[in-house]
Amino acid sequence: MSGASSPPKVQQAELPSVIVVMGVSGSGKSTIASMLAHRLDWPFEDADWFHPPANVEKMQSGVPLTDEDRWPWLRAIAAWIDETRAAGQHGVLACSALKRSYRDILVGGRSDVRIVYLTGGRELIARRMAARSGHFMPPGLLDSQFETLEEPGPDENPIVVSIDARPREIVDVIVRELGGNPDSDAVAHTAESSARPPRPGRDQG
């Protein structure tokens, strides 16, 4: 291999327009989505940036969001997805997308949008959340996340990846499932290298 500067061997023409990395809070969506975006050289978006301030305030207070809270948020994300597709561009989005009805808004009818589902046991995710700081999802809401979760079915054509592996290895699996060669030596990137600063009025966490 040619070292860390070697480009990942991914056939861009075979890739979807937008990849939605989903899972419960604490599953590593933002980290994996950001690293994947860096690998593909695509823009990265975090669904948290699309939440209105009222939603963020509720979550910071430990109050689960209702579906009525979520519909405007999901429609705003769907608008970004459609703008990206219409412009012939690409993007990677980190979004919980826990219910099928949520994913129907984001992915339904869009054959060029692909789901990546990060799956892991509650105990592992609880340990990770307990070690986190600076995030607006209190660990006490984890039960609510798992109660809400509707895992994507085969008809949604998801890429399902266990979070037991290291982030770099998880990204390798995703790229391989997308039809590319992971070329691990080319993936010495961190989440911070592709993350953009929070947008005003969106990331309140």
N, C-alpha and C positions, 0 to 999 in steps of 0.2 A: 504493500500500500504506500501511497505517497505522503502520508503524514496527516497532521491535523488540518492542513489547508486544503485537502482534497475535497471536492464538492460531493455531496451525496448523490448516489446514482439512482435518481428517480425520474421516470418518464412523465414529465409535466402533462403531456397530452392525455394521459390515462387517468389523471387525478380529478377528483370532484372540484367544483367551484369553491365550495365552503365545507369545512369539516367542523362539526359540532362535538366537542369533547364534553361528555356528560357524566354525572354521578352525584352522590350525596356530598354535602359539605364535609371537607376533610379528606376526600378521596384523591386530592392532588390535581384537580381539573386545571387550575390556572398554571401550575408549574408545568404539567405535561403539555397543555395546549401552547404555552409560550415557547417551550423547547421545540415542539413540533413545527411551529410557525418559523422559528429560526432555522430549523433544518431545511424547510421547504423554501425559505426566503419569501414568506408571505406575511401580510399584516396580521397582528394578533388583536383580538378584542375580548374583553371579559364582560360577561352579562351583568355583573355587579355594577358596571359603569352606566348601565341603562336604567337602573332603579331610580324612581323619583325619591326625593328626600323623605316623604312620608313613609315609604316602605322601609328605608334604611332605619328610620327612627323606631319603627315597630320592632325590627329585628334586633336592634341594639338593646331594646327593652326586654328582649326574650319572648316577644309575642309572635307566634307563627303568622305568616301572611295567609290571607284567604285567596281563593281564586279570583275574586273581584279585584283584589290588590294586584294580582299578577297579569290579568289580561292586557292592560295598557303597556306594561313592561314587555310582555312577549310580543305584542304587535310592533313595538319600537325596534326590538331585535330583528323581527321578521322583515321590517322595512330596510334595515341595514343589509340583511342577507340579499334581498331582492335588488338593492342598489348595487351591491358588489357583483351579482350575477349579470345584471343588465349592462354593466360597464366592462364585462369580459375579464374581470379581475378574480382574485382568489382571497381567501381569508380563513383563519382558524379562530373559532369561538369557544370559550370556556363557559358552559352554562349547565346548571343543575338539570333542567329539563326532565324532572322526575316523573311526570305523568304522561301517558300517551296523548292526552288532549293537548298538552303543552307542545309536545313534539310535532303534533299535527299542524300546529300554527307555524312552527319553525321549518319543518321539513316536508310536510304533506304536499304531494304533487310536484316536488322539486327533485327530479331524479339525479341532479348534479350536486345534491347536498348529502353528505355522508355522516352518520353518527359513529362516534367512538365512545363506548361505554366502559368506564373504569369501575371495576367491581372489587369489593373487599368486604371482609367480615366486620361486624359492628365493633367488636373488641379492638381490632387493629385501628380502625378509624377513630374510635374514642381515645385511644392512647395518643394518636397524632394530634387530635384536636386539643387535648389537655396540654400538649407541649407548645401549642401555637400562641402567638401574641399579635395584637394589632389587627385582628379580624373581627368583623361585627357579628359573626354567628356564634352565640354562646354554645358550649358543649351540651347544655341542657336541651337544646332543640334537636339533638341528633335522633332521639326517638321519633320525633315528628317527621324527620327526613325519611327514615326507614319505613314508617307507616304510610307515607305518601308515595314512596317509590313504586313505580310500575316498570319493571325491567323491560327493555325493548325486545320485541319478538322477532322471529326469523323474517317475517314479512317486512320489517323495517331495515333489513340488511345491515345490522350493526357490526362493527368491529369490537369484540368483547375482549378486554385485557385485564388481567389480575393486577392489583396494585402491590402485590407482594414483592415484585422485583424493584430494582433501583430505577429512578426516573429515566436514566439514559437507556436502560434495557427496555423499558416500556415503549419509549419512542422508537427503538429499533423494531419492536414487534409491530407497531402501528404502520411504520413505513413498509415493512415486509408485507403486511396484509393489504396495503394499498397497491402493491405490485412493484415496489422498488427494492433496491439492494441497500440494506441499512448502512454498510460501510462504517462500522463503529468508530474507527479512528478519526472520522470526520465530524464526530459529535461531541467535541469537548466544549460544549456550550452550557451556560446556566440559564435559568429562567429570566434572570435580570437582564440578560443581553438582548432579549427581544421584547421585553415588556415596555409599554409606553406609560408615561406618567398619567395619573388619574385625570379624567375630564372634569372640569368644574361642574358642580351640581349633580354628578353621577356617583362617584366613588366617595361615600361619606364615612367609610369604615375606618 
